[in-house]
Amino acid sequence: MTVRSKAKRDANRKKQDRNEDGGGTVEGHAELRDPSGQLLGGIARKDGEWVLGLDGRMVGGSDSAATILSMLKRAAAMHERAGNKVTLKFSDALRAAAEEDARLQGMSLEAFQERLERELPRAEAPVSAPPSTH
């Protein structure tokens, strides 16, 4: 057996294992919803990574809970500035992990969020309301 064929077989076995278990464990930790209850965004923990979803798409991931939570809070603020009421709920586990991430950088979670807001480009385009269904 060649090294190449063994590597290929191992890769196929890994792929099969992922397909059998749905691609890994996913735990929901945050939801951003409009007043009608429509999900606008959320945060999940998948295979040890914090993953951000917005408008039905996965838009990013990070090992830093503070970064991902700050990004979802930023999205909520953009909706609010555009006049769209939203509700953001997140787990105690996400909050604790985000606070710990910020603490490891020598700051509070609020200070971390303020720093991230200064570093990111300002989003000037208003967030539109989700399309209504009649």
Secondary structure, DSSP 8 states (H G I E B T S, - for coil): --HHHHHHHHHHHHHHHHHHTTTS-EEEEEEEE-TT--EEEEEEEETTEEEEEETTEEEEEES-HHHHHHHHHHHHHHHHHTT---EEEE-HHHHHHHHHHHHHTTS-HHHHHHHHHHHS----S---------
